[in-house]
Amino acid sequence: MSYNSHLYPNHVSLYTVFMTIHENIKNQIKEALRAKDTIRLDTLRGLNALALNELISNKSNDSFLTDDKMLALVRKSVKQRKDSISQFTDGGRIDLASKEQAELGILESFMPEMMTLEQVKIIVRQRIDAIKSAGNFDPKASGKITGMIMKELAGKADGNDVMKAVIELIK
């Protein structure tokens, strides 16, 4: 317990507020060890190992990755888990799929909140209307429109949602 934490149990220190994702993961590893939560522990250790490998490969003197780089690693891990879940489900290995699903939930807790499909449709509709008003609209160029919007919404929206919205709104 920190100084006077018994007096202010809901007090959050500034250190906790400004902690990087990587620091947060390291702290959660300690908590998972204490709680004997093996799935959480294994997932967090794997993520920490990816972060340390990234630091080593970049020959960085820092002890923690930046949030941007850490989010890229988390996104990559989330995508791998989703692929594994679909493959295990197709292969009839529900036990392995449920383990991957639990890990996916842990990883997604580090991701920023993503836009809903409806929010994505609003932005896509605005961009398509702007392109139409400029006179540059080509309904066959859905890939270019999707790419343009993905750059704008990088990290805020799922690429599949953007693609669905573009295809639906171009018709």
C-alpha positions as CSV (number, residue, x, y, z in Angstrom):
1,M,0.0,0.0,0.0
2,S,1.2,3.4,-0.8
3,Y,1.4,6.3,1.7
4,N,-2.1,7.2,3.0
5,S,-3.8,4.8,0.6
6,H,-5.9,3.5,3.6
7,L,-7.3,7.1,3.9
8,Y,-8.0,7.5,0.2
9,P,-8.9,4.0,-1.2
10,N,-10.3,5.3,-4.5
11,H,-7.4,7.7,-5.1
12,V,-5.5,7.1,-8.3
13,S,-2.0,8.2,-8.4
14,L,-0.7,10.3,-11.3
15,Y,1.8,7.5,-12.0
16,T,-1.1,5.1,-12.7
17,V,-2.9,7.6,-14.9
18,F,0.2,8.2,-17.1
19,M,1.4,4.6,-17.2
20,T,2.2,3.3,-20.7
21,I,0.4,0.2,-22.0
22,H,3.6,-1.7,-21.7
23,E,4.0,-0.7,-18.0
24,N,0.4,-1.6,-17.5
25,I,1.0,-5.1,-18.9
26,K,4.0,-5.6,-16.7
27,N,2.0,-4.6,-13.6
28,Q,-0.9,-6.9,-14.7
29,I,1.6,-9.8,-15.0
30,K,2.3,-9.3,-11.3
31,E,-1.4,-9.2,-10.5
32,A,-2.0,-12.4,-12.6
33,L,0.8,-14.2,-10.7
34,R,-0.8,-13.3,-7.4
35,A,-4.2,-14.3,-8.6
36,K,-2.9,-17.5,-10.1
37,D,-4.8,-16.7,-13.3
38,T,-2.8,-18.8,-15.8
39,I,-4.6,-17.8,-19.0
40,R,-4.2,-14.1,-18.2
41,L,-0.6,-14.7,-17.1
42,D,0.4,-16.6,-20.3
43,T,-1.3,-14.0,-22.5
44,L,0.3,-11.1,-20.8
45,R,3.7,-12.8,-20.8
46,G,3.4,-13.4,-24.5
47,L,2.6,-9.8,-25.2
48,N,5.5,-8.7,-23.0
49,A,7.8,-11.0,-24.8
50,L,6.7,-9.5,-28.1
51,A,7.4,-6.0,-26.7
52,L,10.8,-7.0,-25.5
53,N,11.7,-8.5,-28.8
54,E,10.6,-5.3,-30.5
55,L,12.9,-3.3,-28.2
56,I,15.8,-5.6,-28.8
57,S,15.3,-5.6,-32.6
58,N,15.2,-1.8,-32.6
59,K,18.3,-1.7,-30.4
60,S,16.4,0.7,-28.1
61,N,17.8,1.8,-24.7
62,D,14.2,2.4,-23.5
63,S,12.7,-0.1,-21.0
64,F,9.2,0.3,-22.4
65,L,7.6,0.5,-25.9
66,T,5.6,3.6,-26.8
67,D,1.8,3.2,-26.8
68,D,1.7,3.4,-30.6
69,K,4.1,0.5,-31.0
70,M,2.5,-1.5,-28.3
71,L,-1.0,-1.0,-29.8
72,A,0.4,-2.3,-33.1
73,L,1.6,-5.5,-31.3
74,V,-1.7,-5.9,-29.6
75,R,-3.6,-5.5,-32.9
76,K,-1.4,-8.1,-34.5
77,S,-2.0,-10.5,-31.6
78,V,-5.8,-9.9,-31.7
79,K,-5.8,-10.7,-35.4
80,Q,-3.8,-13.9,-34.8
81,R,-6.2,-14.9,-32.1
82,K,-9.2,-14.3,-34.4
83,D,-7.6,-16.4,-37.2
84,S,-6.8,-19.2,-34.7
85,I,-10.4,-19.2,-33.4
86,S,-11.9,-19.6,-36.8
87,Q,-9.4,-22.3,-37.7
88,F,-10.0,-24.2,-34.5
89,T,-13.7,-23.9,-34.8
90,D,-13.6,-25.1,-38.4
91,G,-11.4,-28.0,-37.3
92,G,-13.8,-29.0,-34.5
93,R,-11.4,-28.1,-31.7
94,I,-13.7,-26.1,-29.5
95,D,-11.4,-26.6,-26.5
96,L,-8.6,-24.7,-28.2
97,A,-11.0,-22.2,-29.7
98,S,-12.3,-21.3,-26.2
99,K,-8.8,-20.8,-24.9
100,E,-8.0,-18.5,-27.8
101,Q,-11.3,-16.7,-27.1
102,A,-10.3,-16.1,-23.5
103,E,-6.9,-14.7,-24.6
104,L,-8.7,-12.5,-27.2
105,G,-10.8,-11.0,-24.5
106,I,-7.7,-10.1,-22.5
107,L,-5.9,-8.6,-25.5
108,E,-9.0,-6.6,-26.5
109,S,-8.9,-4.9,-23.1
110,F,-5.8,-3.1,-24.2
111,M,-7.4,-1.9,-27.5
112,P,-9.0,1.5,-27.8
113,E,-12.8,1.4,-28.3
114,M,-13.6,0.9,-31.9
115,M,-16.2,2.7,-33.9
116,T,-19.5,0.8,-34.6
117,L,-20.6,-0.1,-38.1
118,E,-23.2,2.7,-38.0
119,Q,-20.5,5.3,-37.0
120,V,-18.3,4.0,-39.9
121,K,-21.2,4.3,-42.3
122,I,-21.8,7.9,-41.4
123,I,-18.1,8.8,-42.2
124,V,-18.1,6.7,-45.4
125,R,-21.3,8.4,-46.6
126,Q,-19.7,11.8,-46.0
127,R,-16.6,10.9,-47.9
128,I,-18.5,9.4,-50.8
129,D,-20.8,12.5,-51.0
130,A,-17.6,14.7,-51.0
131,I,-16.1,12.6,-53.8
132,K,-19.4,12.8,-55.8
133,S,-19.7,16.5,-55.4
134,A,-16.1,16.9,-56.6
135,G,-17.0,14.9,-59.7
136,N,-14.4,12.3,-59.2
137,F,-16.6,9.4,-58.2
138,D,-16.0,6.0,-59.8
139,P,-18.2,3.2,-58.4
140,K,-15.6,0.6,-59.5
141,A,-12.9,2.3,-57.3
142,S,-14.2,0.9,-54.0
143,G,-10.7,-0.3,-53.1
144,K,-9.3,3.3,-53.4
145,I,-12.2,4.7,-51.4
146,T,-11.7,2.0,-48.7
147,G,-8.0,2.7,-48.5
148,M,-8.5,6.4,-48.2
149,I,-11.0,6.0,-45.4
150,M,-8.8,3.4,-43.6
151,K,-6.0,5.9,-43.5
152,E,-8.3,8.4,-41.9
153,L,-9.8,5.8,-39.4
154,A,-6.6,3.9,-38.7
155,G,-6.9,2.3,-35.2
156,K,-10.4,3.7,-34.7
157,A,-12.4,1.3,-37.0
158,D,-12.3,-2.3,-38.1
159,G,-11.2,-2.6,-41.7
160,N,-13.9,-5.2,-42.4
161,D,-16.6,-2.7,-41.2
162,V,-15.1,0.0,-43.5
163,M,-15.1,-2.3,-46.4
164,K,-18.7,-3.4,-45.8
165,A,-19.9,0.2,-45.4
166,V,-18.1,1.3,-48.7
167,I,-19.6,-1.7,-50.7
168,E,-23.1,-1.1,-49.3
169,L,-23.0,2.7,-49.9
170,I,-21.6,2.6,-53.4
171,K,-24.5,0.5,-54.7
